[in-house]
Amino acid sequence: MDAHTLLEEGYYNIYGKVEARTEMPGCSLYMGSQARGLAGATVLSTSTRNFPKRLGDGANVYLAFAELSSVGGILGSLPTPAEYVKYARKIDSMFDEIYRYLNFDQIESFQKSDEQGKLIAAQQIVGIS
């Protein structure tokens, strides 16, 4: 649902222009994503795990929550507390826009998928293939 909304609102185009990378939620390396930073890079990761060489040889990996990672991405570096607070105020002022419930039942492609799933299930119940 998030990917659908980000695509629909044009955010993936913005991400592509600045060469940002997004990953599906999960334990990245175990989910088939072999994403790694450059050797010696500083990485802000929203992953829940970290260990030596996980995200790059000699990489300095900091586990961070989404907002902190976003600010780091904007700045291109680890934010100072003052820099974080400056951006956090902007994030907080947009709270209702950013943190909204995704009504997937109102997204047309999800409605079609749901109906298709019901049709397949009904066919399986009555033995139609």
C-alpha positions in Angstrom: 0.0 0.0 0.0 2.8 2.4 0.8 4.6 1.6 -2.5 1.3 2.2 -4.4 0.7 5.5 -2.7 4.3 6.7 -3.2 4.2 5.8 -6.8 0.8 7.4 -7.3 2.0 10.6 -5.6 5.2 10.8 -7.6 7.6 10.2 -4.8 9.4 7.4 -6.5 10.3 9.8 -9.4 11.8 12.1 -6.8 13.8 9.2 -5.2 15.0 8.1 -8.6 16.3 11.6 -9.5 18.5 11.7 -6.4 19.4 8.0 -6.7 17.8 7.2 -3.4 17.2 3.5 -2.7 14.2 2.0 -0.9 13.8 -1.5 0.3 10.9 -3.6 1.3 10.5 -3.9 5.0 12.2 -7.0 6.5 15.5 -8.3 7.5 17.2 -7.1 4.3 19.9 -9.7 3.8 17.6 -12.6 4.6 14.9 -11.3 2.3 17.2 -11.6 -0.7 18.5 -8.0 -0.7 22.2 -7.9 -0.8 22.4 -4.1 -0.5 25.7 -3.0 0.8 27.3 0.4 1.2 30.8 1.2 -0.2 33.7 0.1 1.9 34.2 2.6 4.7 30.9 4.4 4.0 28.7 5.8 6.7 25.2 4.1 6.5 22.0 5.0 8.3 19.8 1.9 8.3 16.3 1.3 9.5 17.1 -2.3 9.8 16.8 -4.0 13.2 20.1 -5.8 13.0 23.8 -4.9 12.6 27.0 -6.8 12.8 30.5 -6.4 11.3 30.6 -6.3 7.5 26.8 -6.6 7.2 26.4 -3.5 5.1 29.9 -3.0 3.7 33.5 -3.7 4.6 34.5 -1.2 7.2 31.2 0.6 6.9 30.1 2.6 9.9 26.4 1.5 10.3 24.0 3.4 12.5 20.6 1.9 13.2 18.0 4.7 13.1 14.3 5.3 13.0 12.7 6.4 9.8 12.6 10.2 10.5 16.3 10.3 11.5 17.2 8.3 8.4 15.2 10.8 6.3 17.0 13.8 7.8 20.4 12.0 7.2 19.4 11.4 3.6 18.4 15.0 3.1 21.7 16.2 4.6 23.9 13.5 3.2 25.5 13.0 6.6 24.6 12.1 10.2 22.6 15.1 11.6 23.6 16.9 14.6 20.9 17.1 17.3 20.2 20.7 16.2 19.9 19.7 12.6 17.5 16.8 13.5 15.3 19.1 15.6 15.1 21.6 12.7 13.8 19.0 10.3 11.7 17.2 13.0 9.7 20.4 13.5 8.9 20.3 9.8 8.0 16.6 9.9 5.8 17.3 13.0 4.0 20.2 11.2 3.1 17.7 8.4 2.0 15.0 10.8 -1.6 14.6 9.5 -0.3 14.4 5.9 2.6 12.0 6.6 1.0 9.7 9.1 -2.3 8.8 7.6 -4.1 5.5 7.6 -3.9 3.9 4.2 -7.4 2.9 3.2 -6.4 0.0 0.9 -10.1 -0.9 0.5 -10.5 2.4 -1.3 -7.6 1.8 -3.8 -8.9 0.5 -7.1 -6.1 -1.9 -7.8 -6.5 -3.5 -4.3 -10.2 -3.8 -4.9 -9.6 -5.6 -8.2 -7.0 -7.9 -6.5 -9.5 -8.7 -3.7 -12.3 -9.5 -6.2 -9.9 -11.7 -8.3 -8.8 -13.5 -5.1 -12.5 -14.2 -4.2 -13.2 -15.5 -7.7 -10.2 -17.9 -7.5 -11.2 -19.1 -4.0 -14.8 -19.6 -5.2 -13.7 -21.6 -8.2 -11.5 -23.8 -6.0 -14.4 -24.4 -3.6 -16.7 -25.7 -6.4 -13.8 -27.5 -8.2 -13.5 -25.2 -11.3 -10.0 -24.5 -12.5 
